[in-house]
Amino acid sequence: MYKIVDKLMQVEARLQQATTIANRSRDSVTLLAVSKGQPAQSLQEAFAQGQRDFGENYLQEALDKQETLRSLPICWHFIGPIQSNKSRAIAENFAWVHSVDRLKIAQRLNDQRPPHLPPLNICLQVNIDDETSKSGAAPNELPGLAQQIQQLPRLKLRGLMALPAPQSDPLRQRQVFAQVRTLRDQLGALLQTELDTLSMGMSADLEAAIAEGATIVRVGTDIFGARH
Ligand SMILES: *Cc1c(COP(=O)(O)O)cnc(C)c1O
């Protein structure tokens, strides 16, 4: 029988090992459980094991689960593509958005973030291997975008998110993640602010991502199994 508790323990063991090898503390990396396509019951099981951060890609599906699980102190992250007509509900119901790649969306999230909530944590999604089919800002668009987002008071720019094309060679995985880290460091220097977040690494490449400084790894299938 499939047990989320066992899968979470396996992922936790990988995180322990990867952070140890990278000479980093375990608590320098947050595990984001990517729960798209999973029922609320599965999130509840993971929550019972201490999991607190959950990532969702589809707004309506996420809102339904939030309603079911509203008594639990979950930290909700939106990680999917953002249509402008969905920005208000995202601004109202999430603590983090990892997939901001254009100014118009950032401005809407800023204007729509309710005043009683803290600023919305933002990662800019970077299209690191320039695949035309993928979302994400091009590396050369990041400085302009970040400078404008820094002026928006209801957003807190935290760093970058990347979703590189799958790579089986661990050295190649690391090269791409190192590029993301360099971009983050350059942006921080330009803005004269600390950008403390690198959202990168998934089930297949979290070790390489942690070796290159990931602070949030996003894991779906290896925790919850196949999506429904
Ligand atoms: C689905 C998804 C993940 C998790 O992918 P798995 O292969 O299920 O681990 C991570 N990041 C993003 C942006 C996703 O859409």
Boltz pocket constraint, residues with backbone or C-beta under 6 A from the ligand:
constraints:
  - pocket:
      binder: B
      contacts: [[A, 34], [A, 36], [A, 57], [A, 79], [A, 80], [A, 163], [A, 201], [A, 202], [A, 203], [A, 218], [A, 219], [A, 220], [A, 221], [A, 222]]
      max_distance: 6.0
